[in-house]
Amino acid sequence: MIIKLPVKFDKQITIIYIDGTVEEANIFPSNKGLQKCEFKEKINGYDARTYRVTNLVGYNGDEFIKLCPKCGEKLSETRFGYSGRNSGGRRDQSQCNTCRSRYN
């Protein structure tokens, strides 16, 4: 896992768990712990190291799932990298590695 738990979201969101239960939270893991889930909407926030994380849409039981805004694919967080910028700390890339490699 690249993103370090817990993750504090920019706002409160709806978390929909695989067992069908739903909860509102502004942090993950929340009351139900590390269970597979989807977030009702794409969300950004900060991980335990205060690194910026973007485009989170769920958790697969092992790592976060992110939405690439370019290709629209929902992929594991390891399919994204970190920005090389050093402006106030590390930040994850919003586009997946495949889309970033096509950038011209």
C-alpha positions as CSV (number, residue, x, y, z in Angstrom):
1,M,0.0,0.0,0.0
2,I,1.4,3.4,-1.0
3,I,-1.2,5.4,0.9
4,K,-0.8,5.2,4.7
5,L,-3.9,4.8,6.8
6,P,-5.9,6.6,8.1
7,V,-7.0,8.9,5.3
8,K,-8.8,12.1,6.2
9,F,-11.1,13.2,3.4
10,D,-11.7,16.8,2.4
11,K,-15.4,16.4,3.4
12,Q,-17.8,13.8,4.7
13,I,-18.8,11.1,2.2
14,T,-21.0,8.1,2.0
15,I,-19.1,4.7,2.2
16,I,-21.0,1.7,0.8
17,Y,-19.6,-1.6,2.0
18,I,-19.7,-4.9,0.2
19,D,-22.2,-6.3,2.7
20,G,-24.6,-3.5,1.7
21,T,-24.2,-1.4,4.8
22,V,-23.7,2.4,4.5
23,E,-22.0,4.9,6.7
24,E,-21.2,8.6,6.5
25,A,-17.6,9.5,7.4
26,N,-14.8,11.9,6.8
27,I,-12.0,9.4,7.6
28,F,-11.1,5.9,6.4
29,P,-11.0,3.4,8.0
30,S,-14.1,4.4,9.9
31,N,-16.4,2.4,12.2
32,K,-16.5,-0.7,10.0
33,G,-12.7,-1.0,9.7
34,L,-10.8,-2.2,6.6
35,Q,-13.6,-3.8,4.6
36,K,-14.1,-3.7,0.9
37,C,-16.2,-0.7,-0.1
38,E,-17.0,2.0,-2.6
39,F,-17.2,5.7,-2.0
40,K,-20.4,7.3,-3.3
41,E,-18.4,10.0,-5.0
42,K,-14.8,10.6,-6.0
43,I,-13.0,12.1,-3.0
44,N,-9.6,13.7,-2.1
45,G,-7.8,14.0,1.2
46,Y,-4.6,13.5,3.1
47,D,-3.0,10.2,4.4
48,A,-1.4,9.6,7.7
49,R,1.9,11.3,6.5
50,T,-0.2,14.4,5.4
51,Y,0.5,13.5,1.7
52,R,-2.2,14.6,-0.6
53,V,-4.2,11.8,-2.2
54,T,-6.7,12.3,-5.0
55,N,-9.5,10.6,-7.0
56,L,-10.2,7.9,-4.4
57,V,-13.4,5.9,-5.2
58,G,-13.1,2.8,-2.9
59,Y,-11.0,0.2,-1.1
60,N,-10.5,-3.4,-2.3
61,G,-9.5,-4.9,1.0
62,D,-5.8,-4.4,0.4
63,E,-5.4,-0.9,-1.1
64,F,-7.3,2.1,-2.3
65,I,-9.0,2.3,-5.7
66,K,-8.6,5.5,-7.7
67,L,-10.3,6.8,-10.8
68,C,-8.1,8.0,-13.6
69,P,-9.8,11.2,-15.0
70,K,-8.2,10.7,-18.4
71,C,-9.2,7.1,-19.3
72,G,-12.0,6.7,-16.7
73,E,-10.6,3.4,-15.4
74,K,-10.9,2.4,-11.7
75,L,-7.5,1.1,-10.8
76,S,-5.5,0.2,-7.7
77,E,-3.4,2.9,-6.1
78,T,-0.2,1.2,-7.2
79,R,-1.1,2.0,-10.9
80,F,-0.5,5.7,-10.1
81,G,2.7,7.3,-9.1
82,Y,3.8,10.3,-7.0
83,S,4.5,13.8,-8.4
84,G,8.2,14.8,-8.7
85,R,7.3,18.3,-7.4
86,N,8.4,19.3,-4.0
87,S,5.9,22.0,-3.3
88,G,4.7,21.4,0.2
89,G,5.2,17.7,0.3
90,R,4.5,14.6,-1.8
91,R,1.4,14.3,-3.8
92,D,0.0,11.4,-5.8
93,Q,-0.6,11.6,-9.5
94,S,-4.2,12.0,-10.6
95,Q,-3.7,10.1,-13.9
96,C,-2.7,6.4,-14.1
97,N,0.8,5.5,-15.2
98,T,-0.5,4.4,-18.6
99,C,-2.1,7.7,-19.4
100,R,0.8,9.7,-18.0
101,S,3.2,7.7,-20.3
102,R,1.1,8.8,-23.3
103,Y,1.4,12.5,-22.4
104,N,3.1,14.6,-25.1
